[in-house]
Amino acid sequence: MSLHARPPEFRMSLPPRLAALAIFALAVPASAADWVHWRGPEGTGQSRETGLPGDFDPAQKAAGNVVWQAPFGGRSTPLVMGGRVYILQGTGTGLGEAEQVVCVEEATGKPLWTYRVNVFHTDIVSTRVGWPPLTADPATGNVFVQTTAGLFLCLDKAGKVVWQKSLTEEYGRASGYGGRLPAPIFDEATGLVIAPMVSSSWGDFARGANRFVAFDGKTGEVAWWNDTMNPSKETYCSHPVIAVIGGQRLLLSGGSDGYLHAIKARTGEKAWSYQFSSGAINGSPVVDGNLIYCGHGDENPEGAPYGRIICVDGSQVDPKTKRPKLVWDTHKRAYKANKGRPLSSRFGLASVALADGRLYAPDDTGDLYAFNAKTGEMLWKYHYATEVRGSPLVADGKLYIFDVKSKLVILTLDGDKKPDELNTFEYQFREPRGVYSETNGTPIAVNGRVYFVSAASLWCLGKAEGDASKPDARPHRPAPTEPAKVAYKQSPPETPLDPGAAPAGVRLFPADVVATPGQAVKFSLKFYDANGRDLPTPADVKAEWSVVTPAKTPTGAQPPPLAGKLDGAGAEGTVTLGPLPSQQGYVEAKVGDKAARARVRMAGRVPFKQDFEKLPAGASPGGWVNTNGKFVVEKLPDGNTVLAKTNNDPRPPLAKANAYITMPNATGYTIQADLMGTQVRGGMPDIGVINNRYTLVLDGKTDPAVNSRSWRLVSWEARPRVALQENVNWAPGTWYTAKLTVELKATVATVRGKIWEKGKPEPEKWTFEFEDPSPNREGSAGLYGYVTNASATELGANGYYDNVSVTPNDKK
């Protein structure tokens, strides 16, 4: 059965974020009237709602089971909380192209507010923005969002910012072309909102890796970091879940390193990891008791074939290998239905769903598999699509799932039997002309309604009071004002807390801070049990506080320790930073054989100058982010000490990088630097300066249309939102001075950039002068570099930087 419709005018939008608290040992489930995690109150992709529609017809509106349809489309999963529906989406065109978080009334779809942000510092294209689901804190009504550009927002229910971070500029978060970004998750039992990412920042986090950071939901302070310690294969989008397994509260997630990770939710400590892929894991795990299920679509560590699903018992961890017990594995299990062979399907981009003892797993080519969740026996396979990214929702005896090509399929489930095609409903969306019409989201079901997004619309479905096939069918009842009486399974309790237990470890809070010269930063020493729960601090605790000398860089350079005064007394310690313009390091506290460490960064402040003459060769500037391993201090043959873009690795995260100098709230400044590129095998680097998330670039690539290199002014590299170009065949081996300034006005920003040969008079005329009606109002000052012609065996071209200055506009 298929129906067709032409939804109304299309708009796109994006992200929300939130805060929370709760410090109980027992799991605190979300209200049945809320859907604050993309996989539902049980984290499995199952809704316990009943009376849901098995079909719909927009032409009949309410009589066709369509409660309302709002013009906010996208590719993410809706979030429902407190009588409101939230989504993240792309919005606008041309200079107004951006992302936004949209909040509408649950009962009617009436827009309540939007929160708009620009896209910058990413290669993700506009058709792939707004992908990560949102998460929320029902106690405060706050929503948490990760945007495509890496802004991590906590928004209140009125759409106002409670706090925000820039994961990209503060922590070196990476993003690729494909738009795959893992979503944050709020944990009501700890009050923490945890953000996964691939990142490269500074010090021991300079190497690119899959990491998790936990922020205090109320304040945004960093509670802990987890570094998986494994190199990332690529960007990924496995959204984490929280579960109590073996009496311990864990965060569970697939990783960009090919592992399934279990991390203690309160401390960030690794519980265990299990490798089952040679590539990144994009599917999210689901949990049933102690059993954890997850799939992937990449090459297996043992070799071909590609893809597998595993089930592991997280309560049975080998003490030697630190790996959980494998219960079943489609790569190893022989299936009668597959002629006695293991399955070879790429369960790569969609996540599994778990309901009523059955695991539902879509593969990338549109086959939906059903397995006995306990044994791994394949029950049936149903072909419903040709390309898949959206994950299934199981509810009320039905399974709702999208294919990529604008189709929603609703299967009527029949226990262990394969669904009957005659009882399957399909709806083909017909989007307005010019709308990119993929469907990649995941439906949800709450309060007797089904919510999802197509490319052009946000939809709410619900059964009409009468028979929808009759012309006199009455409209829907309004949304319930009281939480629906739907019974969801509670998480198992954690092992009871013993306040008198000997501490299993200690930690410092906050775990990561950014300070200013002369600022006194206070740290508290926290004692915790084996589950990470806080224990009373002994009144007579004696701790040894110290400033730690960092490890040497891969080039052998020895970074200095933090410059400042440290005062430590018992469970409290304070470091007062010295006057250096930028630095980084660690504060440590030891109690007996237990130690805790916090990261401290002093970012560059406006005004700022750096000529690199006092830095040793092989080092990277202290306090800069995303610089170590990508930029390195080098002494040139003429005796000049400069910063060089590394040119020995062709992999995109290393070959192309922004080095962030200041905090992301810097604004009203001018950045200037001397830049020089060499030519190797006919290629030159791209080099430039960054101001307020605009980049002035000396582009080393030759445009074949004009047979010339160029200078460019850009903001969102993957899209021409800001894209000015001047064809200039700038010369290799010649120093140039680049100057970029941003002047903010009430509704616009005037962006001006100029480039001239060093040593010659500065030209009065700007190379670029542009008025942005959708301005970037703040952003880290930084340097940009991209070596395009490095290889595994040959060095690429050189890009050099010198005499960097960041000056307030009123003193430029």
Salt bridges, closest charged atoms under 4 A:
GLU42 OE2 - ARG48 NE 3.08
GLU97 OE1 - ARG719 NH2 3.24
ASP123 OD1 - LYS656 NZ 2.99
GLU169 OE1 - ARG693 NH2 2.73
ASP187 OD1 - ARG249 NH2 2.59
ASP204 OD1 - ARG599 NH1 2.61
ASP227 OD2 - ARG207 NH2 3.57
ASP227 OD2 - ARG211 NH2 3.36
GLU234 OE1 - ARG180 NH2 3.28
ASP257 OD2 - HIS261 NE2 2.93
GLU269 OE1 - LYS264 NZ 3.95
ASP288 OD2 - LYS374 NZ 3.74
ASP288 OD1 - LYS489 NZ 3.33
GLU302 OE2 - ARG308 NH2 2.99
GLU302 OE1 - HIS331 NE2 3.89
ASP329 OD2 - ARG308 NH2 2.75
ASP367 OD1 - HIS383 ND1 2.74
GLU387 OE2 - ARG389 NH2 3.50
ASP396 OD2 - LYS398 NZ 2.99
ASP416 OD1 - ARG358 NE 2.74
GLU426 OE1 - LYS407 NZ 3.90
GLU438 OE1 - ARG75 NH2 3.31
GLU438 OE1 - ARG389 NH1 3.14
GLU465 OE1 - ARG474 NH1 3.37
GLU494 OE1 - ARG266 NH1 2.96
ASP512 OD2 - ARG599 NE 3.22
ASP529 OD2 - ARG533 NH2 3.03
ASP534 OD1 - ARG507 NH2 3.37
GLU588 OE2 - ARG597 NH2 3.12
ASP593 OD1 - LYS594 NZ 3.35
ASP649 OD2 - ARG651 NH2 2.69
ASP674 OD2 - LYS758 NZ 3.32
ASP686 OD2 - LYS701 NZ 2.68
ASP699 OD1 - LYS701 NZ 3.07
ASP699 OD2 - ARG712 NE 2.78
GLU717 OE2 - ARG712 NH2 3.34
GLU743 OE1 - ARG752 NH1 3.16
GLU757 OE1 - LYS760 NZ 3.45
GLU762 OE2 - LYS739 NZ 3.05
GLU762 OE2 - LYS754 NZ 3.07
GLU769 OE2 - ARG752 NE 2.77
ASP772 OD2 - ARG721 NH2 2.73
GLU794 OE1 - ARG681 NE 3.86
